[in-house]
Amino acid sequence: MKPREQRLRTPRAAGLAGTVFALLMAAAIVLVRIAIPAGNAADATVAPNERWAVRTALEIVPFAGIFFLWFMGALRARVGDAEDRFIATVFMGSGLVYVATMFAAGAAAGSVLSQPSGFGRHFSYTLMTTYALRMAAVFVFTASTIGHRLGVLPRPLAMLGYVAGLVLLVAGSSLPWSELVFPAWALAVSLHLLRVGLRTPASG
């Protein structure tokens, strides 16, 4: 494939992967929130008629992680060799740690199906709202910085990323439903990349 053709396809690949990730992750978060209410997570109970929500979320999370990795890889390909190595390292590291933490939170959430104690619920809630959200904040900061510096993201979208990252970093664990900020940001970036990909003329 010619370099120009690769550049033309990368925004569409990143946009598609990011859109699917955002929708899947948002669905998983909503399902987990339905089954495991916020607040005193250690004492929360999951009603038998709500356990389907946890099961469904556990099935969704791995696919969300796969599409996030594709999204992250396509973004790097879009940036190319012009990226700052320090920021790019933080970008990749935070993204990988986010996926790992998200998988761990999903596995811990599965324990609520078999454990009557609140340990699994508390552990899953802490992983998702404290650790995963902080890694997501770092990812948003670095992606917005790289995207804005290289002209991949317009200034308003980059500023939106900084605001979203600040919310995830500072108020994430205390703000109800704040986990949805990250997939919402990913969706906004992905739709922009899809629009850029569709507007780019085909190579002749």
Disulfide bonds with the S-S distance in Angstrom:
none
